[in-house]
Amino acid sequence: MDSTPDDTLALHAVAMRRIAAALGPSLADADDLAQDVWLAARDAAPPERATMGTWLAGVTRRVAASARRAARRSEEQNGRAQD
């Protein structure tokens, strides 16, 4: 499996964080989301037809959606536990 070098990701760090900030409810969440994207992207490589920026934006959106689903499940479980 190919991986994305850290220096390539570093070139896109500001854009990743900007997208994460737009998708997250707070700056702290945006930082966490950007770190999760970094980790996910390090272990993968964009398809040959995709630009790095476009691919990272998609990874960021998918990681954000996954985080929202996890938060929603946690809230539902906590609500059921309190009943």
C-alpha angles and dihedrals in degrees: 000000000000120000135202114249117238093238091057091050091047090060088060099039096106092051092046091052092046091054091044090052090052091051100040128075094230142018091251089054089048091054091049091047092049090051091049090050091050091053093046093047094048090065096047141048130220118253112264092249094055128082116233093244094050092046093049091049089055092047089050092052092048094048090048091050090049091050091050091051091049091049091049092050090049092051091049092050092048090049091052091047091055093051 
